[in-house]
Amino acid sequence: MRGIAGVEFGNSVSQTVGSVIQTYDLRTRFFDEVNLAYYLQDDLKVYVGYRYMYGKNALALGGEWGLPLGRGVMASLFAEGRIGENGYDGIWGGLRFYFGQKNKSLMQRHREDDPTNWGNNDGGSIGGSGSTSPAPPPTTTNGCPDGEFFDSFLGECTRFEPG
């Protein structure tokens, strides 16, 4: 069994993309990640885990299969899937390489050589709550919408009408 707990820090960020304002609220809050792993073979690990990240709970299921390549090198295929609340779910995987002075099983590498990589806990995504809303009409430097100007006599934006 392995786990990590801590505090994630963030802030609120907004940006305009086309005609939409995207807002992400990355709050400061507690997080944890716990895995209960079992080696079905020396080069095959499976695990079940629990995640509380970005204010959401999720069940995690994953595994890693090591393929010895010789000369101290091992490749492994890994995957993790999550099923969580409020649409917090997904699956990802990849190919990992281990390098060493001698050949070792995946279990030996995990126990003797490599520290646990806790940096891949978000699947590569921003985990804060996000929202979108329509952007206001574009404005020029004078505060009026494009094609209009501020008429100081009238005290309002008006469209220029020639003639």
C-alpha positions in Angstrom: 0.0 0.0 0.0 1.3 3.4 -0.9 -0.2 6.9 -0.6 0.4 10.6 -0.5 -1.6 13.4 1.0 -1.1 17.1 1.0 -2.5 20.5 0.0 -2.9 21.6 -3.6 -2.6 25.4 -4.2 -4.1 27.5 -7.0 -6.0 30.6 -7.9 -8.7 31.8 -10.3 -7.8 32.5 -13.9 -10.0 33.8 -16.7 -9.3 34.2 -20.4 -11.2 35.1 -23.5 -11.2 32.6 -26.3 -13.2 34.0 -29.3 -16.6 35.0 -28.0 -16.4 32.9 -24.8 -14.8 33.7 -21.4 -13.3 30.6 -19.8 -12.8 30.7 -16.0 -10.9 28.1 -13.9 -11.1 28.2 -10.1 -8.2 26.3 -8.7 -8.8 26.4 -4.9 -6.4 25.6 -2.2 -7.6 22.4 -0.6 -6.6 18.9 0.7 -5.8 16.0 -1.7 -4.9 12.4 -1.3 -4.0 9.4 -3.5 -3.9 5.9 -2.1 -3.1 2.6 -4.0 -3.4 -1.0 -2.8 -1.1 -2.9 -5.3 -0.5 -6.6 -5.9 2.1 -8.2 -8.2 0.4 -11.1 -10.0 3.9 -11.9 -11.4 7.2 -10.3 -10.8 6.7 -8.1 -14.0 2.9 -7.6 -13.7 1.4 -5.2 -11.1 -2.3 -4.3 -10.7 -3.8 -1.9 -8.2 -7.0 -0.4 -6.9 -6.9 3.1 -5.5 -8.8 6.0 -4.1 -8.3 9.7 -5.2 -9.5 12.9 -3.7 -8.3 15.6 -6.0 -9.7 19.0 -7.1 -12.5 18.5 -4.6 -13.7 15.3 -6.2 -13.7 11.6 -5.2 -12.7 8.8 -7.6 -12.0 5.1 -7.7 -8.8 4.3 -9.6 -7.9 1.0 -11.3 -4.6 0.4 -13.0 -1.7 -1.8 -13.8 1.8 -2.0 -15.2 3.4 -4.8 -17.3 7.2 -4.9 -17.5 9.0 -6.2 -20.6 12.7 -6.9 -20.0 14.9 -5.8 -22.9 18.3 -6.9 -21.6 21.4 -4.9 -20.6 19.6 -3.5 -17.6 16.8 -1.9 -19.6 13.1 -2.6 -19.2 10.1 -1.2 -21.0 6.7 -1.3 -19.4 3.1 -0.6 -20.5 1.0 1.2 -17.9 -2.6 2.3 -17.7 -5.0 3.9 -15.2 -8.7 4.4 -15.3 -10.8 6.6 -12.9 -14.4 6.6 -12.2 -15.4 9.6 -10.1 -18.2 12.0 -9.2 -19.4 14.9 -11.3 -17.8 13.6 -14.5 -14.3 13.2 -13.0 -13.4 10.1 -14.9 -11.0 9.0 -17.7 -8.4 6.6 -18.8 -4.8 7.1 -19.9 -1.7 5.0 -20.3 1.7 4.9 -21.9 5.1 3.4 -22.3 7.7 3.7 -19.6 11.4 2.8 -19.7 13.6 1.8 -16.8 17.4 1.9 -17.0 19.9 0.2 -14.6 23.2 -1.6 -14.3 21.6 -5.0 -14.3 18.4 -6.8 -15.2 15.7 -6.7 -12.5 12.0 -7.5 -12.4 9.4 -4.8 -12.2 8.8 -5.6 -8.6 12.5 -5.3 -7.7 12.7 -2.0 -9.6 9.7 -0.5 -7.7 11.0 -1.7 -4.4 14.8 -1.0 -4.8 15.4 1.7 -7.4 12.6 4.0 -8.4 10.7 6.3 -6.1 7.0 6.5 -6.7 6.1 9.1 -9.4 3.2 11.1 -7.8 3.4 13.7 -10.5 1.1 11.9 -12.9 -2.0 12.1 -10.7 -4.1 14.3 -12.8 -3.9 12.7 -16.2 -2.5 15.8 -17.7 -5.5 18.0 -17.2 -6.4 21.1 -15.2 -8.6 19.7 -12.4 -10.2 22.9 -11.1 -13.8 23.6 -11.7 -14.3 25.5 -14.9 -17.0 27.6 -16.4 -17.7 29.5 -19.6 -19.8 32.5 -20.3 -20.4 34.8 -23.3 -17.8 37.5 -23.7 -19.0 41.1 -23.8 -18.9 42.8 -27.2 -15.4 43.9 -28.2 -14.6 47.5 -27.4 -12.2 50.1 -28.7 -9.9 52.2 -26.6 -12.6 54.7 -26.0 -14.9 52.2 -24.3 -17.4 52.0 -27.2 -18.2 48.9 -29.4 -16.4 48.7 -32.7 -17.8 51.1 -35.3 -19.0 53.6 -32.6 -17.3 56.6 -30.8 -17.9 58.3 -27.6 -19.8 61.6 -28.1 -18.9 63.8 -25.2 -21.7 66.2 -26.0 -24.3 63.5 -25.7 -22.4 61.6 -23.1 -22.8 58.2 -24.9 -21.5 56.0 -27.6 -22.9 56.7 -31.0 -22.4 55.4 -34.5 -20.8 57.7 -37.1 -23.2 58.4 -39.9 -21.6 60.3 -42.8 -23.6 63.0 -44.6 
